[in-house]
Amino acid sequence: MERLIYLAVLLVAAPVTPAARADGQEIRKCDFEVKARCATGDASVTLSDGVVKRVEVNVYWCGLKGQPGYTCAIDSSRTDTNAKWSEDGGATLITNASPLARISRTA
């Protein structure tokens, strides 16, 4: 899960698609595929005046032969009560404060 947050942080540093702007905010997005791990997904980071305000990451893994796959999703913003946001040397750190992990199987 922590690696997914690092992926989102990389989006801030190097956007792969043009940034969309709405109400003074900038959204940077990308889609990715990891063939060796049978995973695909998408990620986006919302910035406001250069500050990370929201992170969204969705990863989809193939299941074993004949079995459903798996999904992992992160959707956190600075107003999220289940996450603690902090700054450390120019990096935005997000700690999940929720006692429940949301992992679901997909058909």
C-alpha positions in Angstrom: 0.0 0.0 0.0 2.9 2.4 0.8 4.3 1.9 -2.7 1.1 3.1 -4.2 1.4 6.3 -2.3 5.0 6.7 -3.7 3.5 6.2 -7.2 1.1 9.1 -6.5 4.0 11.3 -5.3 5.9 10.6 -8.5 2.9 11.9 -10.4 3.4 15.3 -8.8 7.1 15.4 -9.9 6.6 14.1 -13.5 3.1 14.3 -15.1 2.6 11.9 -18.0 -0.6 13.6 -19.3 -1.5 17.2 -19.5 -2.8 18.6 -16.3 -6.4 19.5 -16.0 -7.3 22.7 -14.2 -10.5 23.4 -12.4 -11.2 26.1 -9.8 -7.5 26.9 -9.2 -6.7 23.2 -8.8 -4.5 21.1 -11.1 -5.0 17.3 -11.6 -2.2 15.1 -12.9 -3.2 11.6 -14.0 -1.7 8.4 -15.5 -2.7 4.9 -16.4 -0.2 2.1 -15.9 0.3 -1.6 -16.6 2.7 -4.1 -15.0 2.6 -7.2 -17.2 5.0 -9.2 -15.0 2.6 -8.8 -12.0 -0.6 -9.0 -14.1 -1.6 -5.6 -12.8 -3.1 -2.4 -14.3 -4.4 0.7 -12.8 -4.7 4.5 -12.7 -3.6 7.2 -10.4 -4.2 10.9 -10.0 -3.0 13.7 -7.7 -4.9 17.0 -7.2 -2.8 20.0 -6.5 -3.8 23.5 -5.3 -1.0 26.1 -5.4 1.6 23.3 -5.6 0.3 21.5 -2.5 -1.1 18.0 -2.7 -4.8 18.0 -1.8 -6.0 14.6 -2.9 -4.6 11.2 -4.0 -6.5 8.5 -5.9 -4.9 5.2 -6.9 -6.7 2.1 -8.3 -4.9 -1.2 -9.0 -6.4 -4.3 -10.5 -4.7 -7.7 -10.3 -5.6 -10.8 -12.3 -6.8 -13.7 -10.2 -5.4 -17.2 -10.4 -6.8 -19.3 -13.3 -10.5 -19.6 -12.9 -10.6 -17.2 -9.9 -11.7 -13.6 -9.7 -9.1 -10.8 -9.5 -8.4 -8.3 -6.8 -8.8 -4.5 -6.5 -6.9 -2.1 -4.2 -8.1 1.5 -4.1 -6.8 4.6 -2.3 -8.9 7.7 -2.3 -7.7 10.2 0.3 -7.9 14.0 0.7 -6.7 16.4 3.3 -10.3 16.5 4.7 -10.5 12.7 5.1 -11.0 11.7 8.7 -9.5 8.2 8.1 -6.1 9.6 7.1 -3.4 11.7 8.8 -1.6 14.0 6.4 1.8 15.5 7.2 4.8 17.1 5.5 8.4 15.9 5.7 11.2 17.6 3.8 9.0 18.6 0.9 7.2 15.2 0.7 3.6 14.7 1.6 3.1 11.7 3.9 -0.3 10.0 4.3 -1.0 7.6 7.1 -4.1 5.4 7.0 -5.9 5.9 10.4 -8.8 3.6 9.5 -8.9 0.3 11.4 -10.4 -1.4 8.3 -8.7 -2.1 5.0 -10.9 -2.1 2.0 -9.9 -4.9 -0.3 -12.5 -6.3 -2.6 -12.7 -9.2 -5.2 -13.8 -8.4 -8.7 -15.5 -10.9 -11.0 
